[in-house]
Amino acid sequence: MNSEYVKNLICFDFDGVFHQGERELKEPLPGILDCLTSLVNDGYHIVILSARNPATINKWLTYYDFPIIPIYRNKPPAFCYVDDRAVNFNGNYSELISSIKKFNPWWNSA
């Protein structure tokens, strides 16, 4: 990958971002396709990072009429990462500890 591509690369987690949850594959979350389309139209390159079998993801993407999206099993160098289980590190470890202890994925909030 050249540096220009990496600068515009956005790496999306699959489970919890494309569909709700983490085990059973469900319908796409409302707005995900529009979000991806908008980012691509703005010059970004989209990839998926997932521990899930790429063939399973491709089958799901095809079933729901998504474009072909490269799937990585190892984290590529990217401009940013979109993940339902991420905690943003702001340089302060005390705040990080607190954020981790209070963390709950969006779809598991009650």
KAPE-V849765 format. One record per helix or strand. SS is the DSSP state (a for helix, b for strand). FROM is the first residue (numbers start at 1). TO is the last residue. If there is no record, write none. Layout:
SS | FROM | TO
SS | FROM | TO
This chain:
a | 3 | 7
b | 9 | 13
b | 15 | 15
b | 19 | 19
b | 28 | 28
a | 32 | 41
b | 45 | 49
a | 54 | 63
b | 70 | 72
b | 80 | 82
a | 93 | 102
a | 106 | 108
